[in-house]
Amino acid sequence: METKTINEIAIIKSNDIIIKDAESAIDFIMTIKYETNCNKIALNKEAVIEDFFILSKGMAGEILQKFINYQTKIAIYGDYSKYTSKPLKDFIYESNKGKDIFFVENEDEAIKMLNK
């Protein structure tokens, strides 16, 4: 896992899955807050378990609620073009209209959204 900070945003890139469930999300949030003192995180999509993107499994809501509870904004960046689920596309669209959770294509967009 690579970690860098830009403008009080922790930018994380990992080839391993970091967020597998709600418990691992809490561990991740607390580790990043402790190590970087940041409450805004940009994370590459590959570090999130694939089941997260199957909304019917309920993982996305459970995991993202932890970020809200711990007052941590997150932008998950990567390629979402392979997903054809309308509910997922709607979820991403609605999330991006908010102020706490974002799904974007790259690190630069993640930084931009987190600085809103």
Backbone bond lengths (Angstrom), bond angles and torsions (degrees), N, CA, C in turn:
res aa  C-N    CA-C-N  psi(-1)  N-CA   C-N-CA  omega(-1)  CA-C   N-CA-C  phi
1 M - - - 1.446 - - 1.529 108.77 -
2 E 1.325 115.43 126.11 1.460 121.51 176.07 1.524 108.30 -100.51
3 T 1.329 115.91 136.08 1.452 120.80 178.81 1.519 109.25 -130.13
4 K 1.326 115.39 132.60 1.463 120.46 171.58 1.521 106.91 -141.83
5 T 1.316 115.48 159.95 1.462 118.93 178.31 1.518 110.02 -122.56
6 I 1.330 114.38 138.56 1.464 122.39 175.94 1.521 106.76 -137.50
7 N 1.319 117.12 123.33 1.473 121.80 177.88 1.525 112.52 49.98
8 E 1.316 116.67 47.69 1.469 122.71 178.45 1.524 113.10 63.48
9 I 1.331 116.58 25.97 1.460 122.63 174.71 1.526 107.10 -117.04
10 A 1.335 115.74 127.43 1.460 120.23 174.65 1.524 107.62 -84.82
11 I 1.313 116.51 122.44 1.462 121.61 179.59 1.524 107.38 -107.13
12 I 1.324 114.19 117.69 1.451 120.64 -174.18 1.521 109.66 -115.04
13 K 1.328 114.68 134.66 1.464 120.62 174.64 1.521 106.96 -132.43
14 S 1.333 114.96 125.79 1.459 119.14 -178.76 1.518 110.35 -141.44
15 N 1.313 116.22 141.05 1.453 121.47 173.55 1.526 111.11 -86.26
16 D 1.313 116.15 -13.86 1.463 122.16 179.66 1.524 109.52 -99.51
17 I 1.311 116.27 155.35 1.461 120.91 176.58 1.530 108.03 -76.91
18 I 1.318 115.57 120.58 1.464 122.52 -179.52 1.523 110.18 -97.37
19 I 1.320 116.33 -43.10 1.465 120.60 -177.41 1.524 108.48 -103.21
20 K 1.352 114.13 108.49 1.468 121.91 -177.99 1.520 111.59 -109.13
21 D 1.340 115.80 -25.33 1.457 121.79 -176.06 1.529 108.19 -165.69
22 A 1.326 116.60 -177.06 1.468 120.21 -177.10 1.528 111.93 -62.68
23 E 1.321 116.68 -39.36 1.466 120.24 -179.25 1.531 111.70 -64.10
24 S 1.314 116.73 -43.48 1.465 119.64 179.16 1.531 110.43 -68.26
25 A 1.331 117.33 -29.60 1.465 120.56 176.18 1.529 110.28 -64.86
26 I 1.330 116.48 -43.24 1.473 120.04 178.34 1.525 110.10 -63.03
27 D 1.328 116.66 -45.70 1.475 120.34 178.16 1.523 110.67 -57.76
28 F 1.320 116.21 -44.20 1.461 121.77 179.87 1.531 110.69 -62.03
29 I 1.322 116.93 -49.74 1.473 121.58 -179.93 1.527 110.23 -56.31
30 M 1.313 116.54 -50.05 1.464 120.29 -176.29 1.531 111.45 -66.54
31 T 1.318 117.47 -38.48 1.465 120.74 178.20 1.518 110.69 -63.23
32 I 1.333 116.58 -46.15 1.469 120.02 -179.03 1.527 110.35 -65.51
33 K 1.325 117.33 -42.47 1.474 119.70 178.62 1.531 110.22 -61.07
34 Y 1.333 116.78 -42.28 1.458 120.91 -178.94 1.527 111.26 -67.32
35 E 1.332 116.40 -45.32 1.463 120.43 -174.91 1.523 113.71 -76.55
36 T 1.338 117.45 -31.16 1.469 119.57 -173.17 1.531 113.85 -119.21
37 N 1.323 116.72 -15.36 1.460 122.22 -175.25 1.539 111.33 61.95
38 C 1.332 116.74 29.42 1.465 122.49 179.89 1.527 110.40 -108.20
39 N 1.319 115.92 143.73 1.460 119.92 173.70 1.542 111.00 -115.33
40 K 1.318 115.91 19.80 1.461 123.46 172.59 1.520 106.52 -128.97
41 I 1.349 114.84 129.52 1.461 119.48 -175.32 1.523 110.27 -130.53
42 A 1.321 115.98 131.83 1.463 122.69 169.56 1.524 105.94 -107.15
43 L 1.321 116.69 124.39 1.462 121.44 -174.62 1.525 109.52 -130.66
44 N 1.327 116.60 135.11 1.464 118.84 177.43 1.529 110.43 -70.98
45 K 1.319 115.12 143.53 1.470 123.46 -174.56 1.528 112.44 -58.17
46 E 1.302 117.65 -32.71 1.461 121.61 -178.35 1.521 112.77 -64.62
47 A 1.314 117.53 -16.44 1.464 121.76 -179.83 1.528 112.36 -86.43
48 V 1.342 116.29 0.49 1.464 121.85 -179.91 1.528 108.07 -112.28
49 I 1.314 116.51 132.70 1.463 121.18 -179.52 1.531 110.50 -55.76
50 E 1.305 116.24 140.73 1.471 121.36 -175.36 1.528 112.58 -61.75
51 D 1.325 118.14 -31.72 1.470 121.20 178.72 1.525 112.57 -59.80
52 F 1.309 117.20 -22.83 1.468 121.97 176.98 1.523 110.26 -55.33
53 F 1.320 116.86 -35.83 1.463 122.09 -174.31 1.531 113.10 -87.58
54 I 1.323 117.25 3.05 1.463 122.44 172.04 1.528 105.58 -102.77
55 L 1.314 115.89 93.50 1.462 120.93 -170.36 1.522 113.42 -57.78
56 S 1.314 118.21 -30.78 1.466 120.78 -178.53 1.525 112.38 -64.09
57 K 1.317 117.58 -17.76 1.471 120.96 177.58 1.527 111.91 -78.74
58 G 1.335 117.71 -16.98 1.459 121.30 175.98 1.515 116.48 79.40
59 M 1.306 116.95 2.28 1.466 119.92 -176.97 1.521 112.48 -69.84
60 A 1.321 116.91 -39.72 1.471 120.39 -175.88 1.528 110.53 -57.96
61 G 1.313 116.65 -49.72 1.456 119.72 -179.16 1.512 112.71 -62.22
62 E 1.326 116.15 -43.61 1.463 121.33 -179.26 1.534 111.02 -63.86
63 I 1.311 116.05 -44.53 1.469 120.53 -178.68 1.525 110.85 -69.87
64 L 1.323 117.49 -47.42 1.466 119.71 -177.30 1.523 112.02 -66.40
65 Q 1.330 117.01 -27.94 1.465 119.56 176.15 1.527 110.81 -61.76
66 K 1.320 117.15 -32.57 1.473 120.66 177.86 1.530 110.49 -64.59
67 F 1.329 117.35 -39.02 1.463 119.95 177.68 1.529 110.43 -64.50
68 I 1.326 116.91 -40.18 1.475 121.13 177.08 1.520 109.61 -64.51
69 N 1.328 116.85 -48.39 1.477 121.20 -178.29 1.525 112.19 -58.86
70 Y 1.315 116.35 -36.37 1.464 121.19 -178.24 1.529 112.17 -96.39
71 Q 1.321 115.66 16.69 1.473 123.08 175.27 1.530 112.02 48.31
72 T 1.334 114.23 51.26 1.451 121.27 -179.47 1.523 109.11 -125.18
73 K 1.319 115.99 122.51 1.460 120.60 176.35 1.523 108.48 -82.44
74 I 1.335 115.88 145.72 1.460 119.49 179.08 1.520 110.85 -138.49
75 A 1.319 114.51 140.05 1.459 121.92 171.47 1.527 105.92 -123.33
76 I 1.319 115.67 119.99 1.456 120.97 178.27 1.529 106.76 -100.29
77 Y 1.329 115.42 117.30 1.456 118.71 -174.73 1.527 112.23 -109.90
78 G 1.336 114.71 142.50 1.449 120.44 179.05 1.513 111.21 161.68
79 D 1.304 115.32 -169.67 1.462 122.04 -177.40 1.526 109.75 -92.13
80 Y 1.318 115.98 116.03 1.468 121.63 179.65 1.528 111.50 -104.73
81 S 1.307 118.21 7.13 1.468 121.51 -173.42 1.527 113.41 -66.37
82 K 1.315 118.63 -22.56 1.465 120.17 -178.11 1.526 113.12 -76.69
83 Y 1.311 116.97 -14.13 1.461 120.07 -177.95 1.526 110.43 -85.11
84 T 1.321 115.64 129.54 1.467 120.73 -178.09 1.525 111.92 -111.10
85 S 1.313 117.65 -4.41 1.465 121.75 -177.69 1.530 111.07 -65.97
86 K 1.332 115.96 121.27 1.463 119.98 177.49 1.532 111.10 -62.72
87 P 1.349 119.38 -43.72 1.472 118.53 177.78 1.533 112.67 -57.59
88 L 1.337 116.92 -39.20 1.466 119.62 178.84 1.519 110.54 -67.65
89 K 1.321 117.31 -43.94 1.471 120.27 178.03 1.531 110.60 -60.24
90 D 1.331 117.01 -41.37 1.473 121.19 177.59 1.526 110.79 -64.81
91 F 1.325 116.19 -40.92 1.463 121.54 179.00 1.527 110.78 -61.39
92 I 1.320 116.29 -45.63 1.465 121.35 178.87 1.530 110.16 -63.22
93 Y 1.323 116.48 -44.80 1.466 121.41 -179.96 1.534 110.43 -59.48
94 E 1.319 116.93 -48.23 1.473 120.94 -178.64 1.528 111.26 -67.02
95 S 1.327 117.00 -39.63 1.475 120.31 178.57 1.519 110.50 -61.07
96 N 1.318 116.69 -42.58 1.460 120.91 -177.63 1.527 112.82 -68.38
97 K 1.320 117.71 -17.96 1.461 121.00 176.02 1.529 111.37 -81.91
98 G 1.325 117.03 -13.46 1.457 122.01 -178.59 1.516 112.41 -84.80
99 K 1.322 115.36 -157.97 1.467 119.49 -176.96 1.524 114.11 -129.37
100 D 1.351 117.38 4.93 1.462 119.11 -175.02 1.523 115.56 -124.51
101 I 1.334 117.54 -28.02 1.458 121.59 -173.38 1.525 108.43 -133.09
102 F 1.340 115.33 128.72 1.455 119.76 -175.97 1.525 110.97 -136.47
103 F 1.316 115.58 147.50 1.460 123.04 174.62 1.520 106.44 -125.57
104 V 1.327 116.25 111.42 1.462 121.14 -173.33 1.527 110.15 -131.94
105 E 1.331 115.53 171.06 1.460 120.57 -174.48 1.527 114.92 -80.23
106 N 1.340 117.54 -31.86 1.460 118.14 -174.60 1.529 112.02 -148.38
107 E 1.301 114.35 173.09 1.461 121.87 -177.20 1.532 112.36 -60.31
108 D 1.328 117.49 -41.24 1.463 120.72 179.97 1.527 111.87 -61.03
109 E 1.346 116.02 -42.91 1.464 119.66 177.56 1.516 110.73 -65.45
110 A 1.322 117.05 -36.88 1.458 121.44 178.58 1.528 110.12 -60.53
111 I 1.310 116.91 -45.98 1.470 121.19 178.66 1.519 110.43 -61.72
112 K 1.321 115.86 -44.52 1.468 120.46 179.98 1.527 111.15 -59.61
113 M 1.322 117.28 -46.93 1.460 121.15 -179.24 1.531 111.97 -65.14
114 L 1.324 116.46 -40.15 1.462 120.16 -178.38 1.520 111.88 -71.18
115 N 1.321 117.56 -19.38 1.462 120.96 178.44 1.540 112.03 -89.35
116 K 1.344 117.78 -0.72 1.466 120.61 -179.42 1.518 110.84 -62.01
